[in-house]
Amino acid sequence: MTWLTELVTELYHELDIDDAMRVLTELTNFDRYQGSAGIAAAAEFVAGEAAKAGLIDVEILRFPADGKTNWWTFTAPASWTPRSASLSILGEPALVTYPADPYSLAANSAATNTLAGNGKPRAFPIAEATEPAWPPGALILAESISSLGPDLFARLRAERAAGFAVVTHPDSPGHVGRVELPPDSGLFAFSIDPERFADLRRAARAGLRVAASVDVDTSPAFMPVVTARTPHGGPRECLVTAHLCHPAPGANDNASGVAAALAVGRVLTRPDVRRSPRHAVRFTWGPEFVGLAAYLHTRSQDADWQPPILGINLDMVGEDQRQCGGPLIIEHCPDYLPHYVNALADAVVGALPQASRSYSGAVPCDVWAWRGTPYVGASDHSLLVDRSIGCPAIQIGHWPDRYNHSAADSVDKVDPQELRRSAAIAASILSAACASSPSAGADSARAADLAGLVSRWTAQRMVGCLPSPAGAEPGYGPVHTSHLDRIVESGIGALRSLPEAGAAREALAVHEAWLTDLRARLRAAPARDYDDSVLEFPRLLGTDRGGAPLTRVWPGPFNVRALLGQCAPEDRRRLEQELAADRARFYATAMALAQGIDGSSGTELVIERAAHECGLEIERAFALRFLDAMVRAGWAAHGPNRANGPHGPHGSHGPPRGP
């Protein structure tokens, strides 16, 4: 595919990485809490940069930041702008000062003047969280972030504590991370390192007190969402999103995504006959989750609105891999939205210019790493791929990152070349998907190349279903016949999503037949054994997986936080405990289980589909608890799908359409 390699190389070298780093560095100066003056100022800056990049229809949408307005189940942030804060042992120098110590003040902290009647530092008794009784109005010391569960918050309310100080990174002196309080909790909190925690503990045991001051502005503000688009293309749009929020510095999360999106916009606005687009590219920058929810909900009210035809989410894209500790990640679009973008994205990464090659020069050999992963949905792309929207989308980012959500997420952790790679991937995908070729023949040739990419990519996933050697880590997901079938179904669906699929039906039929034949050959391989505690696919295949179908009842894209807030008390307590025990796994499986609810599948099939999508073995007992909690909360129901609105069930806009 010479044309793809040439396209990727050209865009890679056209990107102005110095300008992107300038934008990124400037953004780290804004304290970008979701309903704050800082994010409003950052939005003005981004809007100005979008206009300079050549994007048009640049607009800052201003949504309420009242903590009450809802877009589907996503609630607006509360207005909260921190001004200053300090914490010290009474009579001693300050242990913590904000804003000099980034991330030290917990988001949504209450002002101390609401407690004392003035804004001056006030003395508070100190108590450790493990003590059987606390003095009234005490500052509570929590030794680890894992202790901040529902039980501790219930006790803080019951015993009328003033606030708490918590260690977020116990093994990292001088390293503090994000703490977020519920709005209107009436508490203040500080994130501190182990050394300062030890100082406070000694003070508590000596009967000393602390002086604390928190000054915040909670006057009504707004939540900004910046939007702009490329000047060319038809009415249908692709969408690039990068969330604008998070406290300063927030270099990789997510000043890097914002800067990369602007760099993509700049390069896509340049006139080039070879890349003249058939579709416009829309960009959005706003608070994570809720900003995109407000934008999509508002747009969906238009009678003629159609969802974006393709989405790319840029979140944490500039990591210095050696410092931060994680590879570049392409998080694939889930299989229930089959699309060629997964295969195209992986091919684009493979076509990036390499700085070095093997000794003989036979193969590229560079020091940076990347991985393609199953869908998780822990960022804005989760709204796009939700069944209620139906926009195929991928995420470009990094994980793990040892500095994520901490004061150490600073510009020195950014690798400009990694930022260039990430922006080049996004720009190349959009150019390949949206550009019109000079002739119909060139379009057909490109479609044939993309069909070959999809077939090879699907075949690699199919081969991954072969039994792993004893003791080896499983591949993309569980090894079983139905998993293989879903991969093939998704691959065929991806072929049919190609832009010229209608004109190349005969050619696509060859690829479909080849995948079907490969499936028949692989089916002879034995399935992998499973422990009794996890879902056993061969067993399920031999039982009745029908029963009453599960139907989604919640409006709009799925929202884990909102579900937990509406669960029955005992369900919420149990699920929050499981969330605290393994946050990432809980989130991935919860998202997959929710998206497995399609209005026609029974409980067992929903669980099977969820395990396929997230690539994890799901404990059946957990899955049943979670789905039962959804039913009791009124988010799901047993029974056939029911239409609920002009676009189908609960705002669904139907199946995705390829560009």
Protein Blocks (a to p, Z undefined) as FASTA:
>chain_A
ZZlmmmmmmmmmmpcfklmmmmmmmmmmpccbfkbfklmmmmmmmmmmmmmnopahiacd
ddddehlacghjaccddddddfbdcdddehiacfbdcfklghkacghiacfklmnopabd
cddddddfklmbdcehiacddfbfklmcfklmmmmmmnopabdcddfblmlghiacdddd
dehklpacddddfklmmmmmmmmmnopacdddddddfbdcdddddddddfedcfbdcddd
ddfbdcdfklmlomkmmmmmmmmmmmmmpccfklocfbdcddddddehjlmmmmmmmmmm
pmkbccdfbdcddehjlbcfklnopacddddddfklgcfklmmmmmmmmmpccfbdcfko
magcdfbdcdddddeklafklmmmpmklopacddddddddfkgoiaklcfklpcfklmmm
mmmmmmmmmmmmmpccfbfklmmmmmmmmmmmmmmmmmmmmmmmpccdehiacffbccdf
klmmmmmmmmmmmmmmpmklmmmmmmmmmmmmmmmmmmmmmmmpccddddfkbccfklmm
mpcfebpddddfbgcjddfklmmmmgcfklmmmmmmmmmmommlmmmmmmmmmmmpgola
cfklmmmmmmmmnopacdfklmmmmmmmmmmnopaccdddddebjkbgehiabjaddZZ
